[in-house]
């Protein structure tokens, strides 16, 4: 297992390196890139050359890249071009806000979707299964921003049950109860999307496992159905679900831009859109790198979970699934 982890760590470092190169080149080679944003308009050629030299923009791209990576390794994400504010000071609070929102939505959807999907696999085409299928289709088909606006119109403006937008009411920053009330609507929107996916995967994965020969054998031996489902089938059925959850990590970290904009939630998704429109390339590069690192770490943890859930998966072993 140690050998596997070392190999994956080296692979992850290589992937992060390639992401930094691609991100740097795409942004610096794009029309209207950092050079055009950072330089003051109307400068004489001499003054423009001096400003480029002061900012290090006159150096070759490999030199600029090496300096940028060196700063990253020291935890320096750079500064915004227009106001010269440290990117980290702007980024980390918004990431925490997004993790609160997305984490709650993700947890709620998992708590509902996995047990419901498992139950529906044992009651195929029953009322519960039909109901969950309708909710899943609704979650896949309904645009999140439209569903959010409907909830705002109905539950905020119409019934005045929940706040319309923002993360806190004015003067109630830090109030957990106020935060909870502001979470209800955006979490409902995001959880519906997660719920639609996880419920379908949980049901389909369990149905596939329950159709295996060893499950029929266990039933033929008189093993109780509850034990068959939760002890014999569930572990194997969890592997595809873990994969799907791992694929959702970019959304969990970077945030759902449309939902955050609809509810004026000060998170990463909204932050990314705002800075893309403002052409704050240092912020966009920082968000891309931070998201990539967290996703790679999450995928590594998912591989480890495979071995925990299914003992047949041998990390780094010959023919092992996670190898």
BELVEN-V627885 format. One line per field, one symbol per residue. ss: DSSP state (2 for helix, 1 for strand, 0 for the rest). psi: psi as a letter, one per 30 degrees, with the letter a starting at -180 (. if undefined). burial: b if it has 9 or more other ideal C-beta (glycine too) atoms within 8 Angstrom, else e. A space follows every 10 residues. Layout:
ss=???
psi=???
burial=???
//
This chain:
ss=0222222222 2222222222 2222222220 0002222200 0000222222 2222200000 2222222222 2220000010 0000012222 2222222222 2222222222 2222222222 2200002222 2222222222 2002222222 2222222200 0000000000 0000022222 2222222222 2222222222 2222222222 0022222222 0000222222 2222222222 2222222022 2222002222 2200000222 2222222000 2222222222 2222222222 2222222220 0000000000 000
psi=eeeeeeeeee eeeeeeeeee eeeeeeeffk khaeeeefkk lglleeeeee eeeefgffll eeeeeeeeee eefggjgalk eefhkkeefe eeeeeeeeee eeeeeeeeee eeeeeeeeef ffhkgaeeee eeeeeeeeee fkkeeeeeee eeeefdeefh elkealfllk fgkfjeeeee effeeeeeee eeeeeeeeee eeeeeeeeef glefeeeeef fgkkeeeeef eeeeeeffee eeeeeeffee eeefljeeee eeghkiaeee eeeefeefhi eeeeeeeeee eeeeeeeeee eeeeeeeeej ffjjjflkgk ef.
burial=eeebbebbbe ebeebbeebb bebbbebbee eebbbebbbe eebeeeebbe bbbeebbeee bebbbebbbe bbeeeebbeb beeeebbbeb bebbbebbbb bbbbbbebbb ebbbebbbbb bbbeeeebbb ebeebbbbbe ebebbebbbe bbebbbeeee ebbeebebbe eeeebeebbe bbbbbbbbbb bbbbbbbbbb bbbebbbbbb ebeebeebbe eebeeebbbe ebbbbbbbbb bbbbbbebbb bbbbbbbbbb bbbbbbbbbb bbbebbeebb bbbbbbbbbb bbbbbbbbbb ebbbbbbebb eebbbbeeeb ebb
//
